[in-house]
């Protein structure tokens, strides 16, 4: 494999001159540059991307930190980010934090050491000083961290009210909510939307809050426990994975969906169409969210002005068999 020294020798120039040609840094006359590029071609020389990153303090890579890649919501976000970044010839380094703050901090430090050009965070575990943007552009996706950082989210509060109202409109009055992690902003907003809708209709009962932590298995077990204690005729799950867990719990207890208990989830992942019955959901524009975040990051990297700092995208009620009751 040819080295930069081999190129310099064949072209009759110094290694420093070859480096200036490679990095487009400093003056090299046209004739000399032609000789260097011809030598590179003859030797089939491929410059080291690692070395160029160290020299330029840039790498044409970005970091994407997600909390749980096993949650079907996140692969679609990742796909959108990757698709947009590929257009601009960037490589995406995917980091799975498992909702652990220490792991997120470690990933951020590693990404900085690798001279990534930017980072997309789908977390709100970290404090501002722990992210410490510095020279590295940061965009927050799905879970806003601070108003200082560009962010892309969906209307979590409005979507939760929409889901709760839908259950009310089909006749449910004892509506439970399976809540996500209590420290996660979007889970808090979905809880707030549910609570406010229930209060407005005079149906609020704090016993109807079920902890599911955005996990299918945990939600299933918690719903079984709740159904053995309370009379429930509708369930709004804070994400689709928990809605699937609720569906399994209800069916395990021999109850019918939607006749005995209606269920609606949140996210709009393909899994909701694969269950029996198919699950109603509040659909987020998942791909669009990822694509917008990626384009914002490109603008930040290139030093271009942003049209908006914060994006809140609309959601959509998708009615399927799990809430479609016969009149």
N, C-alpha and C positions, 0 to 999 in steps of 0.2 A: 504494500500500500504506500503510495507516494506521500511524502511529507512536504511541509511548507519550505523546508530547506532544499528539497529536490527541485521544487518549482523555481526558487530563487537562483539556484545554480544553473538550471537550463536557460532561464531568461537572462542570466548575466546581471542580476540585481541583488540587492540586500534583502534579507528576510523582512526587515522593517518596511521596505517598499512593497513587497508582496502583501504584507498585512494592511498597508494603507489602501491598496487596490481592493482587497477583500471587504474591508470595512467602510470604504468610501470616506476615509478620514484623512485629511491632509492632501497636499498637492502632489500629483503624479502626472508628468506630461503624457500626452496622448500616445506617442510612439512607444513609450515604456509600458504603459498600461496594455497596449495591444500585445507586446511581447510576453507580458506576464499571463494574460488570458490565453494566449496561444500555448504557452508552456503548461498551463493548467489543463487545457484540453488534451494535449499530447500525452500527458501523464495520467489523465483521468483522475485528477486530484479533486477530492471532496473535502471542503473545509469542515473542521470540527465545530459542530453547533454549540458544544459545551464551551469551547474556547471563545467563540464569538460572543456567547452570552456573558462570559466573564469580562470580556473587553468592553462590550457595549452596555453592560448592566441591563440587558433585555434578552428575552428568549423566545418571543412569539408563542408564549404559553400563558394560560390563565388557570387559576385554581377555582374549583367549584366544591364548596363544602356543603354536604347535605346531612340531615340528622339521622335518617334511616332509609337506606336504599332498598330495604325489603318492603317498605310501604309503596304500593303501586303508584301512588301519586307522584313520587319523585323521579322515577325513570323517564316519564314523559317530559318533565321539566328539563332533565339532563339532556334528553334528545334534542329539545329545542335550542338549548344553549350551544350544544355541539354543532348543530346544523348551521347556525349563524356564524359561529367562530370559524368553521371550515371555509366559509365564503371568504373570510379575511385571512386565511392561511394561519390560523391560530390552533394550537393543540390544547385540549382541555385535560387537566389533571383532576381526577375525581377523588374526593376525600369523604369517607363516611364516618361521622363523629359519634354515632350511637347516643346522641343527646347528652354527651359528656363534655362539660366545660373544659376540663384539662386536656382532653383529646383535641378539642377545637383550637385551643391555644397552641398546642404542639404543632398542629397542621399549619397554622398561620405562620409560625416561625420557620418551619421547613419550606413553605412556599416562598417566603421572603429570601431564604438562603439560595433557592433555585432561581432567583431573579425573575419570578413570574411577573408579567406585565399588568396583571390585575387580578382581583378576587371577587367571586360572587358568593355571598353568604346566604344560606337559608336557615338562619338561626337567630335567636335573640337571647342566647345564653350568656353572651359575652358583654362586658362593659366597654365603654368607648375607649378607655385607655388600654384595654387589652387588645383591641383591634389596631389602634394607633396607625391610622392610614398612612401617614408620612408621604413618601413618594409613590406609594402603590394605590392606584384607584380601587375603590371598593363599592360594590352595588349590592343592596340587600333585596332578596327575593322571597316572597311569601310571608316572611316573618319580620316586620320592620324592627330595626335595632335602635335607630335614632333619627331625628329629623335632619341631622347633619349629613346623612348619607342618602344618596339616591335610592329609591325603593320602588318595587313593583308588587302590589298585592291585589287581591280581589275584595269585593264588598262583603266581608265576613258578617258584619252586624246585620246588614240588610238581608243577606241570604238566610241567616238564621231566623229572622222574623218571617220571611217568606215560607220557610219550611214549617214553622210552627203554625202559621195561619192556614197553610194547606191542610194540616192535620185537623185543625178546628173546623174548616169548611166541609170536611167529609164526615163530620159528626163526632170526632174525638173530643173528650173533655178531661180525661185523666192522662195527660201527656207527660211522659218522662223524657229527660234529656241525658244522653250519654256524653259526658264531658271529656275533652282531651286533657293533656297535661296542664295543670293549673298555672304553670309559669310561662306557658307559650301564648304569645299575644293573640294569634288567630283563634285559639281555643277559648280564650277569655272573651273575645268579641262575639263569638258564636253563642257562648253562654249568655252574654248580656242581651243579645237579640232575642233569644228564647225567653229569658226572664221578663224582659220588658213586654213582649207580646202576651205572655201569660198573665202578667199583672194587669195589663190594660183590659183583659177579658175577665178579670176576677177569678182566675184559675190557679194562681201561683201557690205552689206547695213545695217547700224546700226538700221534702222527703223524696221528691221525684227526680232528684239529681243523682245520677249513677256515674261512678268514676270508671273510665275506660282507658285512659292514657294513650289514646289513638291506636290501641292494640286489639286485634281481633279476638284472641283467646281470652284476654283479661275482660273485654267487654262481654263476651259470652257468659263467663262465670258470674260477673256482676249482675247481668240481666236476670239470670236464673235465680240468684239470691233475691233480687228486687221483686220479681214476679211471685215469689213464695211469700212475700210480706205484704205487698200492696196490690190494689186493683188498678191495673194500667190498661188503657185501650189504644194508646198511640205512643210511638217512640221516635224522637228526633235524635239521630246519632251525629256527633260532631265530625265524623269523617266516614267514608264508605267502608273502610275496613271494620270499624266498629258496628256499622249497620249490618254487615254480613255476620258478625258475631252475634248480634241481637237476633237475626233471623234464625240462626242455628239454635239459639237458646229457646226461642218461642216454639220452634218445631219439636225440639227435644222434649218439651213439656206437653206436647200433644195439642197445642193451640194452633189456630188457623190464621194465616196472614193473607189478606188484610181483614178477614171477617171478625176475628177476635181482637187482634192487635195490628194496627197499621204501622209501617216502618218507613222512614225516609232517612237517607244518608246525606253526605256532603262531600263533594269533590268532582264527581262525574267520571270516575275511572271505568275502563271497560269491564272490570269484574262485576259491576252492578247489572250488566246485561247477561251474565252467565249463571246467575242464581235462579232458583225456582222457588217462589215466583221472582221475576225480575224486580230489582229494587228501584224505587223512586229516589231521586237525588237532587241536590242543588249543584248544578254543573258549573265549575270554574273554567275559564278559558286557559287551561293549563299550558298548552303549547305557546299560546300568545304571550303569556306571562314570562316564560323562559326566553322567548325570542326578543321581547322588548328589553329585558334585563341585559341580555347579551349586546344588543345594539347600544344601549346606554354606556356599557363598559367600554366598548370600542371608541365611542366619542370621548370618554374620559381619558383613555389611553392616548388618543390622538390630540388631546388638548382642545377639542371643539366644544363650543357652548351647548348646554342642554336646553331643549325646548321646555321641559318640565323636570322638576326634581322628584316629584312623587306621583305615581300612577296608581289609581284605584279602579280596577276593571269591574264591569257589571257581571252578575251571575244570572243563571237561568234555572227556573224550576222545570225539571223533567219528570213527568208523571208516568209511572209504570204500574205493574200489577200489584206491588206491595201496598199501594194506597188507593187503588181503583176499586171502590166498593160498588156493588150493584145497588141501584135505586130500588 
